[in-house]
Amino acid sequence: MFDFIRTHQRLMQLILLVLIVPSFALIGMSGYSTYVSGDHEIARVGESSVTQEEFDQARRNQLQQMQESSQGRFDPSMLDNPDARRALLEQLIDRRTQIVVASNDRFSVSDGALRRAIAAMPQLQVDGQFSPERYNQILASSGMTPRDFEAGQRAELALSRVLGPIGDTAGLPKSVLNLLEQALTEERTVRMRVFDPSDYQADIKVSDEDIKAWYEAHQDALRLPEQVAIQYILLDEAAALASVPTIDDTQLKGYYEQNKSKYVVPARVNVSHILIKVPSGATEETSKQALERAQALAKRAREAGASGFAALARNESQDAGTARSGGELGWVQRGVWPLSLEQVVFGLKKDEISDPVKGEDGYHIFIANDIQAEKGETFDEARAKVEAEVRHQLAADRFADMATQLTSLVYDNATSLEPAARALGVEVRHATGIARDRLLSADEVGAGSAAASADAATLGDVRVRSVLYTPQLLTDKQNSGVIEISPDTMVAVRVDTVTPAHVPALALVSEHIRTQLLTERSLQAAVQAGEGVLKTLRTDTPDVPESFGEAVKISRLNPLGLSKPVLDAAFQVPANKVPAYQGVTLAQGYAIVSVEAVKAGTVDNPALEGLSAQLAQVWGSAEERSVMQVMRSSLGVKITPEGEQLITQEPGQD
């Protein structure tokens, strides 16, 4: 059994995740009829409750699954906010509601249904059939008995009968589906004119008083989160290459001689051919006739010369694939074709035509369109490439040694990165503006911004930011361990200074505010100009002005790249009111859409395939949510004050 586990580790991980986590990720292995009431109730569901212990366990499971699926790149702060905590609590409440309903209404699953459900699990099958041996191996490896597993699966099947039949039987009326298909495929002919804010920016004035007023009115928007300035050592390919000492010519020449074939361009010939086929199993007489025909064509080809070969190939060659292009086969190198053909082709001079030569499919007449002799680079010619290759090989070995050294050095000198940098011959770098959840922009923190550095991707990695805000680094100012970003990129970091959350001084953000005001006021000017033109078009202009773009036909299925606001504006116009104009404010300007014609689409559009099933699934989910709300209401579901406090607590609080 242990041999099976060792040789199928990835399979075992997948199976455990699929079979166990969905069943017990939210409420543990207590079973659907077992309620655990603790002193810290965060929600009441009938006579049962959801406890903080359950919530904490579910949160740990959620975080672990996210970390595993993202290979450590998941940012825990994404789950440490009121919305994420409320969503998780709502999931727990929904599940507990199903448990209570299943228990109160005595939902059950027969032994036969349980056996069929387990036998249908692909993870327990071999060659499409349920395997008792696989079943026992998997359960033993997970430390579960068949009784425990089957009890859990029976509970899951019972729970699925609470809402499952609702979603499974949901369907959209045919009349509604038809209307949706018509709406999705309806075509509209439109033109558009966009008013760009940049066209109005030159006329916008922003005074110092405007900047000060905006600054005082937007303190919360300007507030910067707690941030750190750091020192760090980056170990990557560039660092390893820089550490490689000068390579002498003896080493380079030795490598060149050992790998000389890499620096030689082999001979090649550009050829065309005429093929006279000989069918497989042909008689001697048939083969003789094919040869005679090929010989006659070879004579005609020589008479026509190189310039006439292509025309002869198009008319006479029986190779349909190349005849259309005048028999072109392209460049050929040695070792690609059968030896008998290569000897003929590589024996030709440029524009020389061969005698017929027998191949697997018949007789070939070749012409050499061009010839390139073998060309080898001398050591001096190839020296730069040789040195680069040798240097990269040495750097790969050097990188492994440097990584081992760095791991030891950052621990041996826990409060400084300088000793490690000196020993490895690398620099200690500096960066500012690293918050818990992001890298602050250069506009926000000024010179030295991590976000503006060449190492922004590394410093912004969630693993780096998480380490920087541990007590060991944040408070004690110690070195981190070596953080592996990728197989060829590692970093060690140390917090230099900590800057609390604050609002920057006006002088530091005045240019940022000026740009913000220019953007806002330019957009307002563009919107005002667009609305003015729209008013005129709707009253005085019968024809679409030339300032509008070319007419295009769009549909909801095929918007031709138009943004959603523009698309919505185009379809807001009633079909019986066209031609008409519609205006819409965009994030980067204002647009007027001229809707000129409306045409019914084709409902047999391939894009509509599967629409009915998708809508039925969506409708089923909506009905399930409605039934869940009714069940919750009947059970008097209520989040306790402790639960509300748990949801709204500040990030990082326990």
VENRAQUI-V864773 format. One record per backbone hydrogen bond with DSSP energy under -1.0 kcal/mol. NH is the residue of the N-H (numbers start at 1). CO is the residue of the C=O. E is the energy in kcal/mol with one decimal. If there is no record, write none. Layout:
nh = {NH	NH}
co = {CO	CO}
e = {E	E}
This chain:
nh = {5	6	7	12	13	14	15	16	17	18	19	20	21	24	25	28	34	42	43	44	45	46	48	50	52	55	56	57	58	59	60	61	62	63	64	65	66	67	68	69	70	72	73	78	79	85	86	87	88	89	90	91	92	93	94	95	96	97	98	99	100	101	102	103	104	105	107	114	115	116	117	118	119	120	121	124	125	126	129	131	135	136	137	138	139	140	141	142	144	149	150	151	152	153	154	155	156	157	158	159	160	162	164	166	167	168	169	177	178	179	180	181	182	183	184	185	186	187	188	189	190	191	193	195	199	200	204	211	212	213	214	215	216	217	218	222	223	224	227	228	229	230	231	232	233	235	240	241	242	243	244	252	253	254	255	256	257	258	259	262	263	264	265	268	269	270	271	272	273	274	276	278	282	287	288	289	290	291	292	293	294	295	296	297	298	299	300	301	302	303	304	305	308	312	313	314	315	316	317	318	320	323	325	326	327	329	330	332	336	342	343	345	346	348	351	352	354	357	359	363	364	365	367	368	369	370	372	375	377	382	386	387	388	389	390	391	392	393	394	395	396	397	398	399	400	401	402	403	404	405	406	407	408	409	410	412	413	416	421	422	423	424	425	426	429	431	432	434	435	440	445	446	450	453	456	459	460	461	465	466	467	468	469	470	474	475	476	478	479	480	483	485	486	489	490	491	492	494	496	497	499	502	508	509	510	513	514	515	516	517	518	519	520	521	522	523	524	525	526	527	528	529	530	531	532	533	534	535	536	537	538	540	548	549	552	554	555	557	562	567	568	569	570	571	577	580	582	584	586	589	590	591	592	593	594	595	596	599	605	608	609	611	614	615	616	617	618	619	620	621	622	623	624	625	626	627	628	629	630	631	632	633	634	635	636	637	638	640	644	645	646	647	648	653}
co = {1	2	3	8	9	10	11	12	13	14	15	16	16	20	21	24	31	50	50	638	48	635	45	43	40	51	52	53	54	55	56	57	58	59	60	61	62	63	64	65	66	67	70	75	76	81	82	83	84	85	86	87	88	89	90	91	92	93	94	95	96	97	98	99	100	101	102	110	111	112	113	114	115	116	118	121	122	129	126	124	131	132	133	134	135	136	137	138	139	145	146	147	148	149	150	151	152	153	154	155	156	159	160	163	163	164	165	173	174	175	176	177	178	179	180	181	182	599	554	597	552	594	592	590	196	197	201	207	208	209	210	211	212	213	214	218	219	502	499	434	497	431	494	429	492	490	236	237	238	239	241	248	249	250	251	252	253	254	255	259	260	261	375	372	332	370	330	367	327	365	363	361	279	283	284	285	286	287	288	289	290	291	292	293	294	295	296	297	298	299	300	301	305	308	309	310	311	312	313	275	318	319	322	323	322	271	271	269	333	338	339	341	342	345	368	349	366	364	362	276	357	274	272	352	270	270	268	265	263	378	382	383	384	385	386	387	388	389	390	391	392	393	394	395	396	397	398	399	400	401	402	403	404	405	406	408	409	413	417	418	419	420	421	421	232	230	448	228	438	433	441	442	432	450	453	455	456	458	461	462	463	464	465	467	470	471	471	472	414	493	491	489	489	486	235	483	233	231	229	229	227	224	505	505	506	509	510	511	512	513	514	515	516	517	518	519	520	521	522	523	524	525	526	527	528	529	530	531	532	533	534	536	545	192	190	188	558	184	559	563	564	565	566	567	574	595	593	591	589	586	195	584	193	582	191	580	189	187	602	605	606	608	610	611	612	613	614	615	616	617	618	619	620	621	622	623	624	625	626	627	628	629	630	631	633	632	44	42	640	641	642	643	644	650}
e = {-2.1	-2.7	-2.2	-2.6	-2.4	-2.1	-2.6	-2.7	-2.1	-2.6	-3.1	-2.2	-1.2	-1.9	-2.4	-1.7	-1.3	-2.9	-1.3	-3.0	-2.3	-1.6	-2.3	-2.6	-2.3	-2.1	-3.1	-2.1	-2.7	-2.5	-2.3	-2.5	-2.5	-2.5	-2.6	-2.5	-2.1	-2.6	-2.5	-2.4	-1.6	-2.7	-1.4	-2.0	-1.9	-2.5	-2.7	-2.3	-2.1	-2.3	-2.7	-1.8	-2.1	-2.6	-2.7	-2.4	-2.6	-2.7	-2.1	-2.2	-2.6	-2.5	-2.8	-2.3	-3.3	-2.6	-2.6	-2.2	-2.5	-2.3	-2.2	-2.4	-2.6	-1.4	-1.5	-1.7	-1.7	-3.1	-1.5	-2.7	-2.6	-2.6	-2.4	-2.6	-2.2	-2.4	-2.3	-1.4	-2.4	-2.4	-2.8	-2.1	-2.3	-2.5	-2.5	-2.1	-2.3	-2.5	-2.2	-2.5	-2.2	-1.9	-1.8	-1.0	-1.6	-2.5	-1.3	-2.3	-2.5	-1.8	-2.2	-2.4	-2.3	-2.3	-2.4	-1.8	-1.5	-3.1	-2.6	-2.2	-2.8	-1.8	-2.1	-3.7	-1.7	-1.9	-1.7	-1.9	-2.4	-2.5	-2.4	-2.5	-2.3	-1.6	-1.1	-1.7	-1.2	-3.4	-2.6	-1.7	-2.5	-3.0	-2.8	-2.2	-2.5	-3.3	-2.3	-2.8	-2.2	-1.2	-1.1	-1.7	-3.1	-2.0	-2.2	-2.4	-2.5	-2.0	-1.5	-1.9	-1.7	-1.0	-4.0	-2.4	-2.1	-2.7	-2.3	-1.7	-1.9	-1.6	-2.5	-1.6	-1.7	-2.2	-2.2	-2.2	-2.1	-2.2	-2.3	-2.1	-2.4	-2.7	-2.0	-2.1	-2.4	-1.9	-2.1	-2.5	-2.0	-1.9	-2.3	-1.9	-1.0	-1.8	-2.5	-2.3	-1.6	-2.6	-1.8	-3.0	-1.0	-2.4	-1.0	-1.9	-2.9	-2.7	-1.1	-2.3	-1.1	-2.4	-2.6	-2.6	-3.1	-1.2	-3.9	-2.2	-2.8	-2.1	-3.3	-2.7	-2.8	-2.0	-1.9	-1.6	-2.7	-1.3	-2.6	-3.0	-2.9	-2.3	-2.7	-2.8	-2.1	-2.2	-2.6	-2.8	-2.1	-2.0	-2.5	-2.5	-1.9	-1.5	-2.6	-2.7	-1.4	-1.6	-2.7	-2.5	-1.8	-2.4	-3.0	-2.0	-1.5	-2.9	-2.2	-2.5	-1.8	-1.5	-2.3	-2.7	-2.3	-1.9	-1.3	-2.0	-2.9	-1.9	-2.5	-1.8	-2.4	-2.9	-1.7	-2.7	-2.7	-1.1	-1.4	-2.7	-2.3	-1.1	-2.1	-2.5	-1.7	-2.2	-1.1	-1.8	-3.3	-1.9	-1.9	-1.9	-3.5	-2.6	-3.2	-2.0	-1.8	-1.9	-2.9	-2.0	-1.9	-2.2	-3.1	-1.5	-3.2	-1.6	-1.0	-1.0	-1.1	-2.7	-2.7	-2.4	-2.2	-2.9	-2.6	-2.4	-2.6	-3.0	-2.3	-2.1	-2.2	-2.3	-2.3	-2.6	-2.6	-2.5	-2.6	-2.9	-2.1	-2.2	-2.5	-2.1	-1.8	-2.7	-2.1	-3.4	-1.5	-2.1	-2.4	-2.7	-1.4	-1.5	-1.6	-2.7	-3.2	-2.2	-2.3	-1.8	-2.1	-2.0	-2.3	-2.3	-2.9	-1.1	-1.5	-2.6	-2.7	-3.4	-2.9	-2.8	-3.1	-3.0	-1.0	-2.1	-1.7	-2.3	-2.3	-3.0	-2.2	-2.0	-2.4	-3.1	-2.6	-2.3	-2.2	-2.4	-2.5	-2.3	-2.1	-2.6	-2.5	-2.2	-1.9	-2.6	-2.8	-2.3	-2.5	-1.6	-1.1	-2.4	-2.0	-1.1	-2.3	-2.3	-2.1	-2.0	-2.2	-2.0}
